[in-house]
Amino acid sequence: MNALIKAQFVIESGILLLIAILLIEKTLRKGESCRLFLVAFLTVCALYLTATGLCFYAPQSIFAWAEAVKIPLSLSVIPLFFLFVSAAVTAKQRPVKYIVYHIAVPSAFLISMPVVIFAAYLNGNQFTSGNYLTVWSIVGHSFLLIQTMLYTMMFFLKFRVYSRRLQDYYDKVPASANVFRYLIISFSVFFLFTDGWLMSSILPEQGFHFIHSLLIFISAGITGWLGLKLEIYPGLAKNSLSVAPVQQSVAEPEMIELLDELKPDEILQDDIFIEEENIEAETVSEIEEKPKRKAGLGRKPFDDQQKRALYKRMLNHLITNELYTDPKLTLKHLANDLGTNTRYLSMVINEYQGRNFNQMLNYYRVKKVMRLLVDNEAESYSYLGLAQKAGFHSKSVFIAAFKTQTGTTPSEFSGTMKKLIKS
């Protein structure tokens, strides 16, 4: 029986490593670097199974290393899985410091492990007669509990941001919606199975090693297979975005041109697919002529190329997903979605649009109401209803913004357009 269980550990670890190798091939072939986190996750799972097997069927000298290495391996699974899922859903390139931040604790345990084992050897107990193993396990499991609580709290605190990103992901890759849900479930089950203390109180003592390792292998394998099937967020569109200048008034002769721009079958042409040259035309020298903002010790916060890149990403995310229709959208929420801070984002909006954040939102909300009026939505909604559908939460703010942008009231605008359509 022991020989069978030993073979089981070897086979299970080998299969998980094989799945990891297949993921590396797919990563290199498709250029989806975020899958490397899943490769690392599966490698950790394979090493965990190997360490578990060595704990029961290896000499005492190897047992010390095998039992000790299980702690940093356990601490690695949540951060690696989180990094994979968050990168897959958003297609963002994570900076090194962001990755280091998440794997700092398991890395610290892995680095300190040889020191602890060496101390045990100096005391001559090799983790067998002293309290080194007990202390190491208690500290490790305490950190694992704290880590689990921190990631859970982070999810609830940033639920609004995560839910918006998930909805955006589901809209872009609808076929992967169920895959993603099953992936989360399989990982949760895997994480429960790795808790040896919990499993020892549930599983029968006879055949515990066989059943426990089999459950870990199956759940880890399903997680890896679902991760292999999960489609990565397609990322931002290659077409760059820009915004047309604000129209201070729309006289009746000019409304014909506006009406053509807002035709229902050409609605996506409005603001979303404007060519990159509109942004690139603003040269570095033109930007430098604008009033310079102080940034720390006289340094520029980021260069012009980064500004343009952030502006394009902001417009794509804001307009394509119509985030401006959310009356609760704030500058901080949008900055979190884009992986930047409010200061940089506000600077880019002011520099490229000549508006502040709220003015920009009202600009797109007015454009949305104008499109709804062209689609005769006014037959089903009141003007206040249209305003709320576009993201306005106040009738007075809506009318003021509409009149500033179009030079007329919503009712006058709608009446003029009806006449033009009939004619």
SULKA-V287002 format. One record per residue. N is the residue number from 1. PHI is phi in radians with two decimals (* if undefined). Layout:
n=<N	N>
phi=<PHI	PHI>
This chain:
n=<1	2	3	4	5	6	7	8	9	10	11	12	13	14	15	16	17	18	19	20	21	22	23	24	25	26	27	28	29	30	31	32	33	34	35	36	37	38	39	40	41	42	43	44	45	46	47	48	49	50	51	52	53	54	55	56	57	58	59	60	61	62	63	64	65	66	67	68	69	70	71	72	73	74	75	76	77	78	79	80	81	82	83	84	85	86	87	88	89	90	91	92	93	94	95	96	97	98	99	100	101	102	103	104	105	106	107	108	109	110	111	112	113	114	115	116	117	118	119	120	121	122	123	124	125	126	127	128	129	130	131	132	133	134	135	136	137	138	139	140	141	142	143	144	145	146	147	148	149	150	151	152	153	154	155	156	157	158	159	160	161	162	163	164	165	166	167	168	169	170	171	172	173	174	175	176	177	178	179	180	181	182	183	184	185	186	187	188	189	190	191	192	193	194	195	196	197	198	199	200	201	202	203	204	205	206	207	208	209	210	211	212	213	214	215	216	217	218	219	220	221	222	223	224	225	226	227	228	229	230	231	232	233	234	235	236	237	238	239	240	241	242	243	244	245	246	247	248	249	250	251	252	253	254	255	256	257	258	259	260	261	262	263	264	265	266	267	268	269	270	271	272	273	274	275	276	277	278	279	280	281	282	283	284	285	286	287	288	289	290	291	292	293	294	295	296	297	298	299	300	301	302	303	304	305	306	307	308	309	310	311	312	313	314	315	316	317	318	319	320	321	322	323	324	325	326	327	328	329	330	331	332	333	334	335	336	337	338	339	340	341	342	343	344	345	346	347	348	349	350	351	352	353	354	355	356	357	358	359	360	361	362	363	364	365	366	367	368	369	370	371	372	373	374	375	376	377	378	379	380	381	382	383	384	385	386	387	388	389	390	391	392	393	394	395	396	397	398	399	400	401	402	403	404	405	406	407	408	409	410	411	412	413	414	415	416	417	418	419	420	421	422	423>
phi=<*	-1.07	-1.11	-1.15	-1.19	-1.05	-1.11	-1.08	-1.06	-1.15	-1.15	-1.10	-1.09	-1.12	-1.15	-1.11	-1.15	-1.13	-1.07	-1.09	-1.14	-1.09	-1.17	-1.09	-1.08	-1.18	-1.08	-1.19	-1.25	-1.75	1.19	-1.67	-1.10	-1.14	-1.22	-1.08	-1.15	-1.22	-1.04	-1.10	-1.07	-1.16	-1.11	-1.09	-1.09	-1.10	-1.15	-1.12	-1.11	-1.09	-1.11	-1.10	-1.13	-1.14	-1.07	-1.77	-2.22	-2.05	-1.04	-1.05	-1.12	-1.39	-1.00	-1.04	-1.17	-1.11	-1.20	-1.23	-1.27	-1.13	-1.16	-1.10	-1.16	-1.12	-1.26	-1.53	-1.15	-1.15	-1.05	-1.14	-1.16	-1.08	-1.08	-1.16	-1.11	-1.14	-1.25	-1.18	-1.34	-1.87	1.01	-1.58	-1.44	-1.45	-1.17	-1.04	-1.12	-1.19	-1.18	-1.06	-1.01	-1.42	-1.82	-1.10	-1.14	-1.07	-1.14	-1.10	-1.16	-1.16	-1.22	-1.40	-1.01	-1.05	-1.12	-1.13	-1.15	-1.09	-1.10	-1.15	-1.13	-1.11	-1.48	1.32	-1.87	0.86	1.22	-1.82	-2.13	-1.86	-1.88	-1.06	-1.08	-1.10	-1.10	-1.03	-1.18	-1.13	-1.09	-1.08	-1.20	-1.13	-1.14	-1.12	-1.13	-1.10	-1.05	-1.06	-1.14	-1.13	-1.19	-1.16	-1.11	-1.07	-1.12	-1.21	-1.18	-1.91	-1.02	-1.06	-1.16	-1.13	-1.13	-1.16	-1.16	-1.14	-1.09	-1.10	-1.13	-1.08	-1.18	-1.38	-2.25	-1.09	-1.20	-1.67	-1.04	-1.19	-1.04	-1.11	-1.10	-1.14	-1.10	-1.10	-1.12	-1.11	-1.18	-1.05	-1.14	-1.02	-1.10	-1.17	-1.17	-1.31	-1.35	-1.10	-1.12	-1.17	-1.16	-1.16	-1.54	-1.86	-1.41	-1.17	-1.13	-1.32	1.41	-1.05	-1.06	-1.15	-1.21	-1.06	-1.14	-1.16	-1.13	-1.09	-1.10	-1.12	-1.17	-1.19	-1.14	-1.13	-1.05	-1.13	-1.17	-1.16	-1.10	-1.19	-1.41	-1.09	-1.39	-1.45	-0.89	-1.11	1.47	-1.35	-1.13	-1.20	-1.17	-1.47	-2.18	-2.63	-2.24	-1.25	-1.11	-1.19	-1.62	-1.31	-2.70	-2.20	-1.26	-1.02	-1.08	-1.50	-1.26	-1.08	-1.13	-1.12	-1.08	-1.11	-1.19	-1.78	-1.04	-0.97	-1.36	-2.15	-1.14	-1.22	-1.32	-1.39	1.36	-1.57	-1.95	-1.29	-1.22	-1.11	-1.06	-1.11	-1.53	-1.15	-1.12	-1.42	-1.30	-1.09	-1.12	-1.19	-1.20	-1.17	-1.27	-1.32	-0.97	-1.42	-1.72	-1.32	-2.44	1.14	-1.55	1.31	-1.54	-1.34	-1.03	-2.76	-1.39	-1.14	-1.14	-1.16	-1.07	-1.09	-1.10	-1.14	-1.12	-1.13	-1.11	-1.09	-1.13	-1.05	-1.16	-1.28	-1.48	-1.04	-1.63	0.88	-1.12	-1.14	-1.37	-1.50	-1.15	-1.68	-1.14	-2.13	-1.06	-1.17	-1.10	-1.15	-1.11	-1.10	-1.04	-1.60	1.23	-2.30	-2.00	-1.16	-1.15	-1.14	-1.13	-1.09	-1.08	-1.15	-1.07	-1.12	-1.26	-1.63	-1.98	1.22	-2.29	-1.54	-1.05	-1.15	-1.13	-1.13	-1.06	-1.12	-1.05	-1.26	-1.18	-1.10	-1.05	-1.14	-1.07	-1.08	-1.19	-1.12	-1.16	-1.10	-1.44	1.07	-1.15	-1.09	-1.20	-1.84	-2.16	-1.36	-1.08	-1.15	-1.10	-1.10	-1.10	-1.17	-1.14	-1.51	2.01	-1.30	-1.96	-2.44	-1.16	-1.16	-1.13	-1.09	-1.12	-1.13	-1.18	-1.13	-1.21	-1.11	-1.45	-1.92	1.35	-2.67	-1.47	-1.01	-1.18	-1.13	-1.08	-1.12	-1.12	-1.11	-1.16	-1.08	-1.11	-1.15	-1.16	-1.18	-1.37>
